[in-house]
Amino acid sequence: MTNDFRDLLIILSEHAEEATIHNEGWDYHLEWRDGDCIVTQTKQYCID
């Protein structure tokens, strides 16, 4: 994760209740739960 991408996640956490970002083969899902910002990272897979 680059510093620019980490900065984007921080900015989103300050302004969005929920967001999903796709970056370099990964999905990052940001959501607020019980006052905490949770970021879940998931690898994207292509199944033929």
Beta strands, then each sheet from edge to edge (+ up, - down):
strand 1: 18-23
strand 2: 26-33
strand 3: 36-43
sheet 1: 1+ 2- 3+
end
